[in-house]
């Protein structure tokens, strides 16, 4: 397998949605930070969610989450989902995506790939363990992200 710059840009350049909850009670948000790899002999997806985000509560309260990737034509929809809060209304409807149940979790019909993840680890990022300029640039006004690692148990 060859690695190239595109191998490391799937989150940063293409964006993704992380979604937690069940069909009648879920939230989703656009993410540009994340990674795919192996941990404890399992395929995993790692995502980062700030505690102030509505999705954070759903991530904490549910054992499963999805990470989904979209064709470029859905860039506007992902922009909407990254800028509006689910606390304030039905942002999924505003974005024009179609929710779909996936083994006790939620994804969207428009996704080109969805990873169904079982949460196996979470940890708040530690300001004292990161470079001072990162703490200053990203966390001056808000608490640091929580890192969630999920075992990828299915793909769609």
VEXZATI-989046 format. One record per atom (N, C-alpha, C): x, y, z; atom name; residue in one letter. Coordinates in steps of 0.1 Angstrom, whole numbers, padded with zeros to 4 digits. Layout:
! residues N
x y z atom type
X Y Z CA a
...
This chain:
! residues 156
x y z atom type
0008 -0012 0000 N x
0000 0000 0000 CA x
0009 0012 0000 C x
0005 0022 -0008 N x
0013 0035 -0009 CA x
0005 0045 -0001 C x
0013 0053 0007 N x
0008 0065 0013 CA x
0011 0077 0006 C x
0002 0087 0005 N x
0005 0099 -0001 CA x
-0002 0110 0007 C x
0000 0122 0003 N x
-0006 0133 0011 CA x
-0021 0131 0013 C x
-0028 0126 0003 N x
-0043 0124 0004 CA x
-0046 0114 0015 C x
-0037 0105 0018 N x
-0040 0095 0029 CA x
-0042 0102 0042 C x
-0036 0113 0044 N x
-0037 0120 0057 CA x
-0046 0132 0056 C x
-0053 0134 0046 N x
-0062 0146 0044 CA x
-0077 0142 0044 C x
-0081 0130 0046 N x
-0095 0126 0045 CA x
-0103 0134 0055 C x
-0099 0137 0067 N x
-0106 0145 0077 CA x
-0104 0160 0074 C x
-0092 0164 0073 N x
-0088 0178 0072 CA x
-0094 0184 0059 C x
-0093 0178 0048 N x
-0097 0184 0035 CA x
-0111 0180 0031 C x
-0115 0168 0033 N x
-0128 0163 0029 CA x
-0139 0165 0039 C x
-0135 0166 0052 N x
-0144 0167 0063 CA x
-0152 0153 0065 C x
-0159 0152 0076 N x
-0167 0141 0079 CA x
-0178 0145 0089 C x
-0187 0136 0091 N x
-0197 0138 0102 CA x
-0194 0128 0113 C x
-0195 0132 0125 N x
-0196 0122 0136 CA x
-0210 0124 0142 C x
-0216 0112 0144 N x
-0230 0112 0148 CA x
-0232 0102 0159 C x
-0239 0106 0170 N x
-0241 0097 0181 CA x
-0256 0098 0185 C x
-0261 0087 0190 N x
-0275 0087 0194 CA x
-0283 0076 0186 C x
-0296 0077 0188 N x
-0304 0067 0180 CA x
-0314 0076 0172 C x
-0321 0069 0163 N x
-0329 0076 0153 CA x
-0338 0087 0159 C x
-0344 0084 0170 N x
-0354 0094 0176 CA x
-0347 0104 0185 C x
-0334 0103 0187 N x
-0327 0112 0196 CA x
-0312 0111 0193 C x
-0307 0120 0184 N x
-0293 0120 0180 CA x
-0288 0134 0177 C x
-0275 0135 0175 N x
-0270 0148 0170 CA x
-0257 0144 0161 C x
-0255 0153 0152 N x
-0243 0151 0143 CA x
-0236 0164 0142 C x
-0223 0164 0139 N x
-0215 0176 0137 CA x
-0204 0173 0127 C x
-0200 0183 0120 N x
-0189 0182 0110 CA x
-0176 0182 0118 C x
-0167 0173 0114 N x
-0154 0173 0120 CA x
-0143 0173 0109 C x
-0132 0179 0113 N x
-0120 0179 0104 CA x
-0108 0174 0111 C x
-0110 0170 0123 N x
-0099 0163 0131 CA x
-0103 0149 0133 C x
-0094 0140 0130 N x
-0097 0126 0133 CA x
-0086 0117 0127 C x
-0087 0105 0129 N x
-0077 0095 0123 CA x
-0083 0081 0123 C x
-0076 0073 0115 N x
-0079 0059 0113 CA x
-0067 0051 0116 C x
-0068 0040 0123 N x
-0056 0032 0126 CA x
-0059 0019 0133 C x
-0050 0015 0141 N x
-0051 0002 0148 CA x
-0047 0004 0163 C x
-0055 -0001 0172 N x
-0052 0000 0186 CA x
-0057 -0013 0193 C x
-0048 -0019 0201 N x
-0052 -0031 0208 CA x
-0056 -0042 0198 C x
-0050 -0042 0187 N x
-0053 -0052 0177 CA x
-0067 -0050 0170 C x
-0072 -0038 0171 N x
-0086 -0036 0165 CA x
-0085 -0024 0156 C x
-0093 -0024 0145 N x
-0093 -0012 0136 CA x
-0101 -0001 0144 C x
-0096 0011 0144 N x
-0102 0022 0151 CA x
-0103 0035 0143 C x
-0113 0043 0147 N x
-0115 0057 0143 CA x
-0114 0065 0155 C x
-0106 0076 0154 N x
-0104 0085 0165 CA x
-0110 0099 0161 C x
-0119 0105 0170 N x
-0125 0118 0167 CA x
-0123 0126 0179 C x
-0125 0139 0177 N x
-0123 0149 0188 CA x
-0135 0158 0188 C x
-0141 0160 0200 N x
-0153 0168 0202 CA x
-0151 0177 0214 C x
-0153 0190 0212 N x
-0152 0199 0223 CA x
-0164 0197 0233 C x
-0162 0198 0246 N x
-0173 0197 0255 CA x
-0185 0206 0254 C x
-0182 0218 0248 N x
-0193 0228 0246 CA x
-0202 0224 0234 C x
-0199 0214 0226 N x
-0207 0210 0215 CA x
-0218 0201 0219 C x
-0230 0203 0214 N x
-0242 0195 0217 CA x
-0239 0180 0215 C x
-0231 0177 0205 N x
-0228 0163 0201 CA x
-0220 0156 0213 C x
-0213 0163 0220 N x
-0205 0158 0231 CA x
-0213 0150 0241 C x
-0225 0155 0245 N x
-0234 0148 0254 CA x
-0238 0134 0248 C x
-0241 0134 0235 N x
-0245 0122 0228 CA x
-0234 0112 0227 C x
-0222 0117 0225 N x
-0210 0108 0225 CA x
-0208 0102 0239 C x
-0210 0109 0249 N x
-0208 0104 0263 CA x
-0219 0094 0267 C x
-0231 0097 0262 N x
-0243 0088 0266 CA x
-0245 0076 0258 C x
-0238 0074 0247 N x
-0240 0063 0238 CA x
-0228 0055 0236 C x
-0230 0042 0234 N x
-0219 0032 0232 CA x
-0214 0032 0218 C x
-0222 0037 0209 N x
-0218 0036 0195 CA x
-0219 0050 0188 C x
-0211 0052 0178 N x
-0211 0065 0170 CA x
-0208 0061 0156 C x
-0211 0070 0147 N x
-0207 0068 0133 CA x
-0198 0079 0128 C x
-0189 0076 0119 N x
-0181 0086 0112 CA x
-0184 0084 0097 C x
-0189 0094 0091 N x
-0193 0092 0077 CA x
-0187 0103 0068 C x
-0184 0099 0056 N x
-0177 0107 0046 CA x
-0186 0109 0034 C x
-0185 0120 0027 N x
-0194 0125 0017 CA x
-0188 0129 0004 C x
-0195 0127 -0007 N x
-0190 0133 -0020 CA x
-0189 0148 -0019 C x
-0181 0154 -0027 N x
-0179 0169 -0026 CA x
-0192 0177 -0028 C x
-0201 0172 -0035 N x
-0214 0179 -0037 CA x
-0221 0182 -0024 C x
-0218 0175 -0013 N x
-0224 0177 0000 CA x
-0216 0187 0009 C x
-0206 0193 0003 N x
-0198 0203 0011 CA x
-0206 0213 0018 C x
-0216 0219 0011 N x
-0225 0229 0017 CA x
-0232 0223 0029 C x
-0238 0211 0027 N x
-0245 0205 0038 CA x
-0236 0203 0050 C x
-0224 0199 0048 N x
-0215 0197 0059 CA x
-0211 0210 0066 C x
-0211 0221 0058 N x
-0209 0234 0063 CA x
-0220 0238 0073 C x
-0232 0235 0068 N x
-0244 0238 0077 CA x
-0243 0231 0090 C x
-0240 0218 0089 N x
-0240 0209 0101 CA x
-0228 0213 0110 C x
-0218 0220 0105 N x
-0207 0224 0114 CA x
-0209 0238 0119 C x
-0219 0245 0114 N x
-0221 0259 0119 CA x
-0234 0261 0127 C x
-0243 0252 0126 N x
-0256 0253 0134 CA x
-0255 0243 0146 C x
-0262 0246 0156 N x
-0263 0237 0168 CA x
-0277 0229 0167 C x
-0276 0216 0170 N x
-0288 0208 0171 CA x
-0297 0212 0183 C x
-0291 0220 0192 N x
-0299 0225 0204 CA x
-0310 0235 0199 C x
-0307 0241 0188 N x
-0315 0252 0183 CA x
-0325 0248 0172 C x
-0325 0236 0168 N x
-0335 0232 0157 CA x
-0330 0220 0150 C x
-0337 0217 0139 N x
-0334 0205 0131 CA x
-0324 0209 0120 C x
-0311 0209 0124 N x
-0301 0213 0114 CA x
-0299 0203 0103 C x
-0303 0190 0105 N x
-0302 0180 0095 CA x
-0312 0183 0084 C x
-0324 0187 0088 N x
-0334 0190 0078 CA x
-0329 0202 0070 C x
-0323 0212 0077 N x
-0318 0224 0070 CA x
-0307 0221 0060 C x
-0299 0211 0064 N x
-0288 0207 0055 CA x
-0292 0198 0044 C x
-0304 0193 0045 N x
-0310 0184 0034 CA x
-0305 0170 0033 C x
-0300 0165 0045 N x
-0296 0151 0045 CA x
-0307 0142 0051 C x
-0306 0129 0048 N x
-0316 0119 0051 CA x
-0310 0110 0061 C x
-0315 0110 0074 N x
-0310 0101 0084 CA x
-0314 0087 0081 C x
-0305 0078 0086 N x
-0307 0064 0083 CA x
-0302 0056 0095 C x
-0310 0046 0100 N x
-0306 0038 0112 CA x
-0295 0028 0107 C x
-0285 0026 0116 N x
-0275 0017 0113 CA x
-0271 0009 0126 C x
-0277 -0002 0128 N x
-0274 -0011 0139 CA x
-0274 -0003 0152 C x
-0284 0004 0155 N x
-0285 0011 0168 CA x
-0278 0025 0168 C x
-0274 0029 0157 N x
-0267 0042 0155 CA x
-0274 0049 0143 C x
-0268 0061 0140 N x
-0274 0069 0129 CA x
-0263 0073 0119 C x
-0266 0072 0106 N x
-0258 0077 0095 CA x
-0268 0085 0086 C x
-0263 0087 0074 N x
-0271 0095 0064 CA x
-0270 0088 0051 C x
-0282 0087 0044 N x
-0282 0080 0031 CA x
-0272 0086 0021 C x
-0269 0099 0022 N x
-0260 0105 0012 CA x
-0245 0101 0014 C x
-0242 0095 0025 N x
-0228 0092 0028 CA x
-0222 0082 0017 C x
-0209 0084 0014 N x
-0203 0075 0005 CA x
-0197 0063 0013 C x
-0193 0066 0025 N x
-0188 0056 0034 CA x
-0192 0060 0048 C x
-0196 0050 0056 N x
-0199 0052 0070 CA x
-0192 0041 0078 C x
-0185 0045 0089 N x
-0179 0036 0098 CA x
-0188 0036 0111 C x
-0192 0024 0114 N x
-0199 0022 0127 CA x
-0189 0018 0138 C x
-0189 0026 0148 N x
-0178 0025 0158 CA x
-0184 0022 0172 C x
-0178 0013 0179 N x
-0181 0010 0193 CA x
-0171 0018 0202 C x
-0176 0027 0210 N x
-0167 0035 0218 CA x
-0159 0026 0228 C x
-0145 0027 0227 N x
-0137 0018 0235 CA x
-0128 0027 0244 C x
-0127 0040 0242 N x
-0119 0048 0250 CA x
-0122 0063 0248 C x
-0121 0071 0259 N x
-0123 0085 0258 CA x
-0114 0092 0268 C x
-0109 0103 0264 N x
-0099 0111 0273 CA x
-0100 0125 0269 C x
-0101 0134 0279 N x
-0100 0148 0277 CA x
-0085 0152 0274 C x
-0083 0160 0264 N x
-0069 0164 0261 CA x
-0064 0172 0272 C x
-0051 0170 0276 N x
-0045 0176 0287 CA x
-0037 0188 0282 C x
-0041 0200 0286 N x
-0034 0213 0282 CA x
-0019 0212 0286 C x
-0015 0206 0297 N x
-0001 0206 0301 CA x
0007 0197 0293 C x
0001 0188 0285 N x
0008 0178 0277 CA x
0010 0182 0263 C x
0005 0194 0259 N x
0006 0199 0245 CA x
0015 0211 0244 C x
0020 0214 0232 N x
0028 0226 0231 CA x
0020 0239 0235 C x
0027 0248 0242 N x
0021 0260 0247 CA x
0014 0268 0236 C x
0020 0269 0224 N x
0013 0276 0213 CA x
0000 0270 0209 C x
-0001 0257 0210 N x
-0013 0250 0206 CA x
-0024 0253 0216 C x
-0020 0252 0229 N x
-0030 0255 0240 CA x
-0035 0269 0238 C x
-0026 0278 0235 N x
-0029 0292 0234 CA x
-0038 0295 0221 C x
-0034 0289 0210 N x
-0042 0291 0198 CA x
-0056 0284 0198 C x
-0057 0273 0204 N x
-0070 0265 0203 CA x
-0078 0265 0215 C x
-0072 0268 0227 N x
-0080 0266 0239 CA x
-0080 0277 0249 C x
-0077 0289 0244 N x
-0077 0301 0252 CA x
-0091 0304 0258 C x
-0101 0301 0250 N x
-0115 0305 0254 CA x
-0124 0293 0258 C x
-0120 0281 0254 N x
-0129 0269 0256 CA x
-0120 0258 0261 C x
-0127 0248 0268 N x
-0120 0236 0273 CA x
-0115 0228 0261 C x
-0105 0221 0263 N x
-0099 0212 0252 CA x
-0109 0201 0248 C x
-0107 0196 0236 N x
-0115 0185 0230 CA x
-0114 0173 0239 C x
-0124 0165 0238 N x
-0124 0151 0243 CA x
-0120 0142 0231 C x
-0111 0133 0233 N x
-0108 0123 0222 CA x
-0116 0111 0225 C x
-0123 0106 0214 N x
-0131 0094 0215 CA x
-0124 0084 0205 C x
-0122 0072 0210 N x
-0117 0062 0201 CA x
-0128 0051 0200 C x
-0131 0047 0188 N x
-0141 0037 0185 CA x
-0136 0026 0177 C x
-0139 0014 0181 N x
-0135 0002 0173 CA x
-0145 0002 0161 C x
-0139 0001 0149 N x
-0148 0001 0137 CA x
-0153 -0014 0136 C x
-0166 -0015 0138 N x
-0172 -0028 0138 CA x
-0180 -0031 0126 C x
-0182 -0021 0118 N x
-0189 -0023 0105 CA x
-0187 -0011 0096 C x
-0188 -0013 0083 N x
-0187 -0002 0073 CA x
-0199 -0004 0064 C x
-0203 0007 0059 N x
-0214 0008 0050 CA x
-0210 0017 0038 C x
